[in-house]
Amino acid sequence: MGADLEGEGKRSELSKALARGLPGGVERGIRSGLDPNERDRKGWSLLHLAAMSSREWAVEELLEGGADPGARGPGGVLPEEMADPLSDSGGRIRERLARARERQEVSAAAGPGSGPGAKRGL
C-alpha cells in the first residue's frame, strides 16, 4: 500500500508512517517539513492512500498539515472517492474529505484576502 517517492523507489517517512499505521507519525513528518501532498510513483497522493486504507487519523493529520482534498489522482479520482462507501469509517472519511474540498473551493472562489483574518478596507 505504501507510496513510493517518484523516481526514488523507496518509501518516504510520511508514507512509512501511514503504511505502518502510526498515529502521530504523519503529523511529526509534516511538522518536520515533509510534503503532505506527496504522491507515489503511480500518482496517488497520501490523502488518497489514507482514504483507501480507512485511516481516519491519517486523513485528519494530512488535512491539518495542508494536504489538498481536491487533489486528483489517476483518472481524475478525488481522495474521497477512494474511501469505502459501505463501511462506517469510509463514510466518515468521504464526508470529511468532501467538506474539506468544498471549503477549499469556496475559499478559492472568494479570492485572496477574503478569509477570516483578512483586512477590511474602510
N, C-alpha and C positions, 0 to 999 in steps of 0.2 A: 504494500500500500504506500510505501514511502515516496516522497517527492525527491527526485534527483535534480541537482543543480544542472542547468543547461550546460552541456559540454564537459562537465567535470566527472560524471559517472559516480558520484558519491552523494550521500545524503547530507543536507545542511543540518546545523544544530536545531533549527526550528522543526524541520521535518522529522528529525530523530525524536524530539520531544513529543511531537504529535503521534508518530507511529508507536512509540512506547507507552503512550497514554499517561504522560507525566503532567498532571495539572500544575500550573505554575512555571513549567519549563518553557512553554511558548512565551509567556509574559516576560520571563527573565531574558530570553533571547531578543525579544523586541526592545526591551529596555537597554540592552547592550548594543543596540544599533543594527540588528539584523532586520531584513526587509519582510514585513508581514504580507507583502504582495508577491513574494517569490513564487515561481512556477516550476513544475517538474519538466523533464525533457519532452513530455507529451503535451504540455501546455496547460495542465491543470494547476490552479492556484491552491495554496494551502487551505483556503476557505472552502474550495470545492472538496478537497480531501477530508477536511474535518466534518463537513456536512454528510458526505458519503459514508463515513465511518461512525456517524451518530455521536460524535464527541461534542456535546453541548458546551462543555467548559472551554474547549479549544475554539469553538466558534466565538464565544464571548471574548476570550483573550485576544483573538485575532482582530475582532471588530474594535475592541477598546484600543488596540495597538495601531489602528489605522488601515486595516485591510479593507479593500474595496468590495462591498457587497454587490456591486454592479459589474464586476469583472466577468467577462465571458470566457468560457473555456472552449475546447474544440467543438465545432459545430454550433457555436453561439450559446452554449449551455450556461445558465446562471448557477451560482453556488446553491441557491435554494432548491433548484430542480434536482440536485444530487441527493437530497435527503429523502429517506424512505417515507412516503406519504401514509403508509399503513401502520407505522409504529408511533407510539406516543412521543418519543424523543424526536423522531423525524418530523412529526407535525409541528412540534415546538420550534425546531430548528428552521423549518420552512417559514413559519410565521415571523420569527425573529429576523431572519435574513431579508424577507420581503419588506418588513417595516424599515429596516436599516437602509435598504436600497431606495425605498420611496422617500425617506427623509433626505437622502443624498441627492435624489433627483429634484426635489422641491428646493433644496438649498442651492443647487447649481442653477436652477431656473431663476431664482431670486437675484443671483449675481453676487459679486464680491461686495463686502461691506454691508450685507443685509442680515447678518447673523445676530445673535443675542448681544454681543459686545460691540456692535457697530456704532460708530459715532453718528449722531444725527445733526444735520445742518439746521441752523436757526432761521 
